Amino acid sequence: MTVALADHLIVLPILLPLLAGAAMLLLDERRLAAKRTISLATVAGVLVNNFALLLHNIAAGFAGAP
């Protein structure tokens, strides 16, 4: 994984929920199924992103020790 891609992955856990919240604010209160879908997709995206960051750190040799 390139360094530039890793820089973008760091920002995604902040941007994904922010954009999802903004999208849900635009929806009507009665559109619960759409809001639920957006929420679940956001959670899945954040989990995939965190796993990619973990793999990047492992590949970079970060073992967790100071």
Disulfide bonds with the S-S distance in Angstrom:
none
